[in-house]
């Protein structure tokens, strides 16, 4: 669930000028997910990602207090204060992106303080390189080097977004995920971006992805929530 101005939105390839606003307010959308058996919500503060600090913490509070969803929250987490705000507002897990790339000492201190289980790192990939600052800038760091660093920090779970696929509804970056899993077979890899139909989920499971993040495919009715039940069991 991507949030901008307190509303559920989706962007195309991270472009803030190409957004679609969806009718349900975040809390009601969260309740709808919960009613269909979904237990985990990936909540992204797009305003925070653009501003460089957490903005939509009230939305996080509303969803945590109004549902039983386990929430991982990302977007704009740049300082220890941001991280503490996210946890104090009820997030079980913090989704970290740019800091893990740009300030490794700070990131390492967060892992030591809260434990790897409460940190979910996003590897946002554009043409094989990690992008930062809300996907606005390429870091020049290869995705393989980044994941190798994370494993060294004790992080074994990563969600990976192929920016070129995100929001286009043209299918996930299967070849990218296959390459990553071939190099790091023990990695707990969550796919994100481009997922269009149920067949994509079966394909991702087949190649070894441990999970998938869905957004537009649900909002646009490409994947009915009832069809997700086989993936939610266990």
C-alpha positions as CSV (number, residue, x, y, z in Angstrom):
1,X,0.0,0.0,0.0
2,X,1.6,3.2,-1.2
3,X,0.5,6.4,0.5
4,X,0.6,10.0,-0.8
5,X,-1.3,12.8,0.8
6,X,-3.0,10.3,3.1
7,X,-4.4,8.4,0.1
8,X,-3.8,5.0,-1.5
9,X,-1.9,5.6,-4.8
10,X,0.3,3.8,-7.3
11,X,3.1,5.3,-9.3
12,X,4.6,4.2,-12.6
13,X,8.3,3.4,-12.3
14,X,8.4,5.6,-9.2
15,X,7.4,8.7,-11.1
16,X,5.5,11.0,-8.8
17,X,3.9,12.7,-11.8
18,X,2.4,9.5,-13.0
19,X,0.1,8.5,-10.2
20,X,-3.3,6.8,-9.8
21,X,-5.3,7.6,-6.7
22,X,-7.6,4.8,-5.5
23,X,-11.0,5.4,-3.8
24,X,-10.7,3.6,-0.4
25,X,-8.9,5.4,2.4
26,X,-5.9,3.4,3.7
27,X,-7.7,2.1,6.8
28,X,-10.6,0.8,4.8
29,X,-8.3,-0.7,2.3
30,X,-6.4,-2.4,5.1
31,X,-9.6,-3.8,6.5
32,X,-10.5,-5.2,3.1
33,X,-7.2,-6.9,2.9
34,X,-7.7,-8.3,6.4
35,X,-11.2,-9.6,5.6
36,X,-9.6,-11.7,2.8
37,X,-7.1,-13.4,5.0
38,X,-4.1,-11.2,4.4
39,X,-2.0,-10.9,7.5
40,X,1.0,-8.7,6.4
41,X,0.9,-5.2,4.9
42,X,3.8,-3.5,3.2
43,X,3.1,0.2,3.8
44,X,5.1,2.8,1.9
45,X,5.2,6.5,2.8
46,X,5.8,8.1,-0.6
47,X,5.6,11.6,0.9
48,X,8.3,10.5,3.3
49,X,10.5,9.1,0.6
50,X,10.4,12.4,-1.2
51,X,10.7,14.6,1.9
52,X,13.6,12.6,3.4
53,X,11.8,11.9,6.7
54,X,8.7,10.0,7.8
55,X,5.5,11.9,7.0
56,X,2.5,9.5,7.1
57,X,3.0,8.0,10.5
58,X,-0.6,8.8,11.4
59,X,-1.8,6.4,8.6
60,X,0.4,3.8,10.2
61,X,-1.1,4.3,13.6
62,X,-4.7,4.1,12.1
63,X,-4.0,0.8,10.4
64,X,-2.2,-0.7,13.3
65,X,-5.0,0.3,15.7
66,X,-7.9,-0.5,13.3
67,X,-6.7,-3.9,12.1
68,X,-4.7,-6.9,13.2
69,X,-2.4,-6.6,10.2
70,X,1.4,-7.0,10.8
71,X,2.8,-3.9,9.1
72,X,6.2,-3.3,7.7
73,X,6.6,0.4,7.0
74,X,9.1,2.2,4.7
75,X,9.7,5.5,3.1
76,X,11.6,8.4,4.6
77,X,13.4,6.5,7.3
78,X,16.7,8.3,7.4
79,X,17.5,8.8,11.1
80,X,17.2,6.9,14.4
81,X,14.3,9.2,15.3
82,X,12.5,8.2,12.1
83,X,13.0,4.6,13.0
84,X,11.8,5.0,16.5
85,X,8.7,6.9,15.3
86,X,7.9,4.0,13.0
87,X,8.2,1.4,15.7
88,X,6.4,3.5,18.3
89,X,3.5,3.9,15.9
90,X,3.1,0.2,15.7
91,X,5.1,-1.1,12.8
92,X,6.5,-4.6,13.4
93,X,9.2,-4.2,10.8
94,X,11.0,-1.2,9.2
95,X,11.6,-1.3,5.5
96,X,14.9,0.4,4.8
97,X,16.4,1.4,1.5
98,X,18.7,4.4,1.0
99,X,20.3,4.3,4.4
100,X,21.5,0.8,3.9
101,X,23.4,2.1,0.8
102,X,24.4,5.6,1.8
103,X,25.2,5.3,5.5
104,X,26.4,1.8,6.4
105,X,27.6,2.7,9.9
106,X,24.1,4.0,10.8
107,X,22.4,1.0,9.2
108,X,24.7,-1.4,11.0
109,X,23.8,0.3,14.3
110,X,20.1,-0.1,13.6
111,X,20.6,-3.8,13.0
112,X,22.5,-4.2,16.2
113,X,19.9,-2.2,18.2
114,X,16.7,-3.8,16.9
115,X,17.9,-7.1,15.4
116,X,17.8,-8.3,11.8
117,X,14.3,-9.7,12.1
118,X,12.8,-6.2,12.5
119,X,14.7,-4.8,9.5
120,X,13.6,-5.5,5.9
121,X,15.9,-4.1,3.3
122,X,14.7,-3.0,-0.2
123,X,17.0,-3.6,-3.2
124,X,15.6,-1.2,-5.8
125,X,17.3,-2.0,-9.1
126,X,17.6,0.0,-12.2
127,X,19.7,-1.7,-15.0
128,X,21.5,-3.8,-12.5
129,X,22.4,-1.0,-10.1
130,X,20.8,0.0,-6.8
131,X,18.8,3.2,-6.9
132,X,18.3,5.5,-3.8
133,X,16.4,8.6,-2.7
134,X,13.0,7.4,-3.8
135,X,14.5,5.9,-6.9
136,X,15.6,9.3,-8.1
137,X,19.4,8.6,-8.1
138,X,21.5,5.6,-9.0
139,X,24.1,4.6,-6.4
140,X,26.4,2.9,-8.9
141,X,26.5,-0.2,-6.6
142,X,25.6,-3.5,-8.3
143,X,22.8,-5.5,-6.8
144,X,25.1,-8.5,-6.2
145,X,27.6,-6.4,-4.2
146,X,24.7,-4.9,-2.2
147,X,23.2,-8.2,-1.2
148,X,26.6,-9.6,-0.3
149,X,27.1,-6.7,2.0
150,X,23.6,-7.2,3.6
151,X,24.4,-10.9,4.2
152,X,27.5,-9.9,6.0
153,X,25.4,-7.7,8.2
154,X,23.2,-10.6,9.1
155,X,20.3,-9.6,6.9
156,X,18.9,-12.7,5.1
157,X,15.6,-11.3,3.8
158,X,15.4,-8.7,1.0
159,X,12.7,-7.4,-1.2
160,X,13.8,-6.6,-4.7
161,X,12.0,-4.2,-7.0
162,X,12.9,-3.9,-10.7
163,X,12.1,-0.3,-11.3
164,X,11.7,-0.8,-15.0
165,X,8.9,-3.2,-14.3
166,X,7.1,-1.4,-11.5
167,X,3.6,-0.1,-12.2
168,X,3.6,-1.2,-15.8
169,X,1.7,-4.5,-15.3
170,X,4.0,-6.3,-17.8
171,X,5.2,-9.1,-15.5
172,X,7.8,-9.4,-12.8
173,X,11.6,-9.4,-13.4
174,X,11.9,-13.2,-13.3
175,X,15.4,-13.2,-15.0
176,X,16.7,-10.7,-12.4
177,X,15.4,-12.8,-9.5
178,X,16.8,-16.0,-11.0
179,X,20.2,-14.4,-11.3
180,X,20.1,-13.2,-7.7
181,X,18.9,-16.6,-6.3
182,X,21.6,-18.4,-8.4
183,X,24.3,-16.3,-6.8
184,X,22.7,-16.3,-3.3
185,X,20.7,-19.6,-3.0
186,X,20.1,-19.1,0.7
187,X,18.6,-15.6,0.3
188,X,15.0,-15.1,1.4
189,X,14.0,-13.0,-1.6
190,X,10.7,-11.2,-2.0
191,X,9.7,-10.1,-5.5
192,X,8.2,-6.7,-6.1
193,X,7.0,-4.9,-9.2
194,X,5.3,-5.8,-12.4
195,X,3.1,-8.7,-11.0
196,X,0.1,-8.9,-13.2
197,X,-1.7,-12.2,-12.5
198,X,-1.8,-15.3,-10.4
199,X,0.4,-17.1,-12.9
200,X,3.2,-14.6,-12.0
201,X,2.9,-15.7,-8.4
202,X,3.3,-19.4,-9.3
203,X,6.3,-18.6,-11.5
204,X,8.0,-16.6,-8.7
205,X,7.3,-19.4,-6.3
206,X,8.7,-21.9,-8.8
207,X,12.1,-20.1,-9.1
208,X,12.5,-19.8,-5.4
209,X,11.1,-16.4,-4.3
210,X,9.8,-16.6,-0.8
211,X,7.1,-14.0,-1.2
212,X,5.8,-11.2,-3.4
213,X,4.5,-7.6,-2.9
214,X,1.3,-6.8,-4.7
215,X,-0.3,-3.4,-5.3
216,X,-1.6,-2.3,-8.6
217,X,-2.6,-5.9,-9.7
218,X,-5.1,-5.9,-6.7
219,X,-6.3,-2.4,-7.1
220,X,-6.9,-2.9,-10.9
221,X,-8.7,-6.2,-10.3
222,X,-6.1,-8.3,-12.1
223,X,-5.7,-10.5,-9.1
224,X,-8.9,-10.9,-7.1
225,X,-8.2,-11.0,-3.4
226,X,-10.1,-14.3,-3.1
227,X,-7.5,-15.9,-5.4
228,X,-4.7,-15.2,-3.0
229,X,-5.9,-17.7,-0.4
230,X,-3.7,-20.6,-1.6
231,X,-0.6,-18.4,-1.0
232,X,-1.7,-17.2,2.4
233,X,-2.0,-20.6,4.0
234,X,0.6,-22.0,6.3
